[in-house]
Amino acid sequence: MALQAQLPSANTPEPYRYDEKSDFTGGLNLRADQFNLGETESPSLLNVSVDPRGGVRRRNGVTKVNTNDGAGGSVVITNEINRLMTHYESGQNQILATTIDTGAAQSQLYYNDDASGNFTGPVQIGGDNPFFNTVQPPTAVTFNGYTYISNGELMHNDSGVTTVSAIKWDGTTATGMIPDIDGSDGHFPCARYLAAWNEHVWVAYTEESATEYKNRVRFSKVSDAENWTATDYIDIDVGEDGDFITAIIPDQNRLLVFKQNSVYEILGFSRDNFQVRNVSRVAGNRDGCQPVAATMGVFFWYGEKGLYLIQDENLAYVFERLYPSLTYDVGQPALTLDNPPSLMWFNEKLWLSVDYQSDDNLSGSNQIDRRNTFVWDYSLGPLGSWVRYDINARSLLAYRPSGSTHFPIGVTSNITTISAFTRMSKLDDEEADIDTYDASFNEIESFYQTSWFEGNRPTFIKRWGKPRNIVLSDNSVVIVMCIYKDYSLASSDACYSKTLTGPGAAATWVSNDELTGDGVWDTSEWAAIGTEDIYGFARWPTVGTAKAISLRFSVTPTVSTRGKWGMTSIIGMYRTRRLR
């Protein structure tokens, strides 16, 4: 008698299959359509950082540095700050800032002593307040213990008398520089852009005898920022139609000269062999946005296309995944670019502050349209990884206080729901669970949207069971999971919440339908953990029927449910429906 293989009954359900996501290093991708979104990417996220090992965590908080309320000799600054600069000298490093008075079309210079954290000023020269005649952001260069600041316009005092071309600052005293270029000491060209390279001070986009030279670069005598020769200059492609210099910055053995639509480099070792070469005619730098030097090259912002990176002779477009945000559509999140973006290189990441029109539907003060901060980590994957923070910073600066490690600084001005005057804040504060811009604070609302779970069969209808994910926290937090189906993010199908109990709020690792596990936190074995992150295995309600699902995890904290939550793995469980 022949043996027959035993087949499963038609009524026997197919066993559950598993679709797991444990790698989130792709970060935010607004470019790909839903069918082409990478497994490691997210179509939407806010205020989470990507762990190189694959998880996501809520970002660190923001802590105010200054009060500037007029107490203790500090100065109340109500005008917006449009540029942060640094003065370095032995024993003391300072932050310099220029404020904008849009009504009077002028700006003034203030300084911040790192011992007090408050701004002082405006800086005076001989008892007069020198005004920059336009709101063009100035640039600064520190050379031989002095910092020189200029914005390319002759400055006038509070009596309206034109005085100087630049400010020379030594940490306590300002000196006005004479604009003439005749080879004698005490002079400094009137120029928009300043840099130090190859033992010279370099300036660009000059004004000479009431004439603008938009494509001119000048260099000082060797080791002397106040000694210039009238013939020591280079005019770079003057005949280019409408193009002009927008920035200069040293890059290893060259000085990069940026124009609106092109990039050049100056090479050589002395005035006898300086030479100019074109690097790119594909992209240039937006006027008012200062490029920033990084480990692998120089980042710059090009017009309406976004962020580029120049490495040696190569040009890389690093804004590909975020490009749709530059195409503004009413009702959609978008970069508005009303003000120049601000760039900062800190902790091996590129920070970008930019005007942002949001549709996140967040609560409270987070509903307002304001600056957002995007952070790019080049070490994660071949294209790097982007995340978005709702950190409001008009200007960014990587700052190293005297005798301390450096940290990121941002300034926020005249945001009605945050502050009536300028605040300087420490960003990425590991000790902060909130954003503090003034006397009040903002809770850090955060969320992460997954790519699509499709079980390798995007067109097959599936019965989805109970998703699981590994979650963590250092305090009690309420996590909400919303379910989206069949490649539509317009609205969720259902939402559920769970309370993740951290070590600071309860003693036991619970075992029930919500968070499973075993062990007791307050025993001798666990006591040493203190408030370190504790992991839990969360099981959520059944999802239902769909071809594909996407899960959005969010936390809207309160004072009692505030913590650094995160995830390391998400599992979607499904059965494929039989085809008829």
URNOR-V171876 format. One record per residue. BURIAL is I if it has 24 or more other C-alpha atoms within 12 Angstrom, else O. Layout:
burial=<BURIAL,BURIAL>
//
This chain:
burial=<O,O,O,O,O,O,O,O,O,O,O,O,O,O,O,O,I,I,I,I,I,I,I,I,I,I,I,I,I,I,O,O,O,I,O,O,I,I,I,I,I,I,I,I,I,I,I,I,I,I,I,O,O,I,I,I,I,I,I,I,I,I,I,I,I,I,I,I,O,O,O,O,O,O,I,I,I,I,I,I,I,I,I,I,I,I,I,I,O,O,O,O,I,I,I,I,I,I,I,I,I,O,O,O,O,I,I,I,I,I,I,I,I,I,O,O,I,I,I,I,I,I,I,I,I,O,O,I,I,I,I,I,I,I,I,I,I,I,I,I,I,I,I,O,O,I,I,I,I,I,I,I,I,I,I,I,I,O,O,O,O,O,I,I,I,I,I,I,I,I,I,I,O,I,I,I,I,I,I,I,I,O,O,O,O,I,I,I,I,I,I,I,I,I,I,I,I,I,I,I,I,I,I,I,I,I,I,I,O,O,O,O,I,I,I,I,I,I,I,I,I,O,O,I,I,I,I,I,I,O,O,I,I,I,I,I,I,O,O,O,O,O,I,I,I,I,I,I,I,I,I,O,O,I,I,I,I,I,I,I,I,I,I,I,I,I,I,O,O,O,O,O,O,O,O,O,O,I,I,I,O,O,I,I,I,I,I,I,I,I,I,I,I,I,O,O,I,I,I,I,I,I,I,I,I,I,I,I,I,I,I,O,O,O,I,I,I,I,I,I,I,I,I,I,I,I,O,O,O,O,O,O,I,I,I,I,I,O,I,I,I,I,I,I,I,I,O,O,I,I,I,I,I,I,I,I,I,I,O,I,O,O,O,O,I,I,O,I,I,I,I,I,I,I,I,I,I,I,O,I,O,O,I,I,I,I,I,I,I,I,I,I,I,I,I,I,I,I,I,I,I,O,O,O,O,O,I,I,I,I,I,I,I,I,I,O,O,I,I,O,I,I,I,I,I,I,I,I,O,O,O,I,I,I,I,I,I,I,O,O,I,I,I,I,I,I,I,I,I,I,I,I,I,I,I,O,O,O,O,O,I,I,I,I,I,I,I,I,I,I,I,I,I,I,I,I,I,I,I,I,I,I,I,I,I,I,I,O,I,O,O,O,I,O,O,I,I,I,I,I,I,I,I,I,I,O,I,I,I,I,O,O,O,I,I,O,O,O,O,O,I,O,O,O,O,O,O,O,O,O,I,O,I,I,I,I,I,I,I,I,I,O,I,I,I,I,I,I,I,I,I,I,I,I,I,I,I,O,O,O,I,I,I,I,I,I,I,I,I,I,I,I,I,I,I,I,O,O,O,O>
//
